[in-house]
Amino acid sequence: MLEPYRLPVAGPPDSGGRDLRPIGDVCVAAWSRSAHKSSNPRATREGIPGSAVIHFVLLIACAAVIYLACEWFINAVEWLGQRLKVGPLAVGTILAAFGTALPESVVTFVAVVFGTGSTQKDIGVGAAMGGPLALATVAYGVTGWMLLARRRRARATGSTTKAPVPAGDRPASGGVDPGDSDTRDVNARAVNTGDVNAGDVNAGDVNTGDVNTGDIDAGDLPKLARDQRWFLAIFVVKVALGLVAFAIKPWLGLLFFAAYAVYFWREIRGGGEHGEGEELEPLLLQRRRATPATWAIAVQTLATLAVIFGASQLFVHQLDAIGPMLGLPAAVTALLLSPIATELPEIMNAIIWVRQGKTRLALANISGAMMIQATVPSGLGLLFTPWHFTPALVISGIVTMAAIGYLLTLLRVRRFTAKALSFAAVFYLVFAACLVPVLA
C-alpha cells in the first residue's frame, strides 16, 4: 500500500506531543533505545536487536506460505471455473483476481469506513494507488522474468518435446518453432485458429526472435490491449479526481463500482469457451478423484484465501518492523515495499501459472486484479475520504500510467515479448528515484 508521507506537526519529543524529527530518525532512534535495553549483550554490542532474526525468519516463512497457498488456490479456482462453466480467461480475470484482491479490499473498506483518524483513511487512499502501481510494473516484470527463465531452462536441459501443430495453423515463414516449446506450451488447445491467427499473430509480425512458443503465449492479444486501455481510462479519471475538489465528488465513487460491474459482466459472458474439456490437475484436497466434489472445491478455495490473507498481513507487518531496523525511514517502507507485499498473492499466481505453461492465465490474473484495484478501492476512497493526493501519490499515478502506456505500445507494434515485458519492472525503479526529492 502507498501511505502518504506525513510530517508530525506538534511538540518536542519528551513533552507529550508529536516528535518533529524526520520519521526515519524517529524510527531509528526508537530502535536504538530498544536495542540498548536488550537483554542480549551481544545484540546490544553489535547494534542488532535480538528480535531482528525473528522478523526475518517470519518474513521468509510468510512468503513461502503465500506461495504454497497460491498453489492450492489456483488449483481450486481452475476447478471452480469449470464447475461454474465460465471461460478459461475469466478464471484469471474474475475468479482468481477477485479472490486475491478481496481480502485487501476488505482491509481498505475497514480503514476508510471505520477509521477514526486521517492516517487510517490515508492508508485506504494509498492502497488504491499502490496496488495498480505494483501490478503494472513488478507483476508484469516478474512474469517476463519467469518466461525468460523457463525458456532458458528448457533449452539448457534439452527436455523440450515437439508438439504437433495443425498445418493450417503453422505460419508460412516458420515463425513458431515447435522445437522451442513443450507439450504444455503448445497443444491442440493453445495453438489454434481461435488463439493465434492472422489478426493476432502472424508470420509477418512474429518470428522466432520475437515471440515464439518458448517465449510467450499471451493468447488473445487484442483482448489484453483492450483491457489495458479500459484500465488506463478509469485510472486517469481517478488520478484527476485526486487533484480537484467539488461538491458531488464523493458520489462519483458509485461510478467506479458500476465500471467494475460492467467489466465483470463482459468477462463472464465473453471469457472464452467453457472449460469442460480442459485437462486439469486433480484437486489437491481430493487427489484420488478424477472429478472432485463441489464442497471440496469450495473448502479448498476459501481455506487458501484465508491463509493468503493472514500470511499477507503478517508479511506486511514484518516489513514495517524490519525497515527501521535496517535504517530505512518508515515512509520508504510504506511507499516502496508495502505495495509489493500487498500484491504478493497476484505475483505468486503469475509465477505458478507461468511455471505450469499457462501464461495466458497469468496475464489475465494481473489484468483482472488491476481492474479491481482501479475501481473498488477507488470507489470506497471517494465515498469515505477527501480523496486528495499528496505529491508521492501523484508520482505513483504518473508512473503507473507510463507503465501501461509502455505495455500498450508493445502490444500495438507487436513486440510483446518476454524480454520486453520484463522491462516493465524498471518503472518501479523510476518511481523510487522520483520519490527521493519528495522524501528529502
C-alpha positions, 0 to 999 in steps of 0.5 A: 500500500502507498501511505502518504508521507506525513510530517508530525506537526506538534511538540518536542519529543519528551513533552507529550506531543508529536516528535518533529524529527524526520520519521526515519530518525524517529524510527531509528532512534526508537530502535536504538533505545530498544536495542540498548535495553536488550537483554542480549549483550551481544545484540546490544554490542553489535547494534542488532536487536535480538528480535531482528532474526525473528522478523526475518525468519517470519518474513521468509516463512510468510512468503513461502506460505503465500506461495504454497497457498497460491498453489492450492488456490489456483488449483481450486479456482481452475476447478471452480471455473469449470464447475461454474462453466465460465471461460478459461480467461475469466478464471484469471480475470474474475475468479482468481483476481477477485479472490486475491484482491478481496481480502485487501479490499476488505482491509481498505473498506475497514480503514476508510469506513471505520477509521477514526483518524486521517492516517487510517483513511490515508492508508485506504487512499494509498492502497488504491494507488499502490496496488495498480502501481505494483501490478503494472510494473513488478507483476508484469516484470516478474512474469517476463522474468519467469518466461525468460527463465523457463525458456532458458531452462528448457533449452539448457536441459534439452527436455523440450518435446515437439508438439504437433501443430495443425498445418493450417495453423503453422505460419508460412515463414516458420515463425513458431518453432515447435522445437522451442516449446513443450507439450504444455506450451503448445497443444491442440488447445493453445495453438489454434485458429481461435488463439493465434491467427492472422489478426493476432499473430502472424508470420509477418509480425512474429518470428522466432526472435520475437515471440515464439512458443518458448517465449510467450503465449499471451493468447488473445492479444487484442483482448489484453490491449483492450483491457489495458486501455479500459484500465488506463481510462478509469485510472486517469479519471481517478488520478484527476479526481485526486487533484480537484475538489467539488461538491458531488465528488464523493458520489462519483465513487458509485461510478467506479463500482458500476465500471467494475460491474460492467467489466465483470459482466463482459468477462463472464459472458465473453471469457472464452469457451467453457472449460469442460474439456480442459485437462486439469490437475486433480484437486489437491484436497481430493487427489484420488478423484478424477472429478472432485466434489463441489464442497471440496472445491469450495473448502479448498478455495476459501481455506487458501484465501484465508491463509493468503490473507493472514500470511499477507498481513503478517508479511506486511507487518514484518516489513514495517518492523524490519525497515527501521531496523535496517535504517530505512525511514518508515515512509520508504517502507510504506511507499516502496515495499508495502505495495509489493507485499500487498500484491504478493498473492497476484505475483505468486499466481503469475509465477505458478501459472507461468511455471505450469505453461499457462501464461495466458492465465497469468496475464489475465490474473494481473489484468483482472486484479488491476481492474479491481484495484482501479475501481473498488478501492477507488470507489470506497476512497471517494465515498469515505475520504477527501480523496486528495493526493499528496505529491508521492501519490501523484508520482505513483499515478504518473508512473503507473500510467507510463507503465501501461502506456509502455505495455500498450505500445508493445502490444500495438507494434507487436513486440510483446515479448518476454524480454520486453515485458520484463522491462516493465519492472524498471518503472518501479525503479523510476518511481523510487528515484522520483520519490527521493526529492519528495522524501528529502 
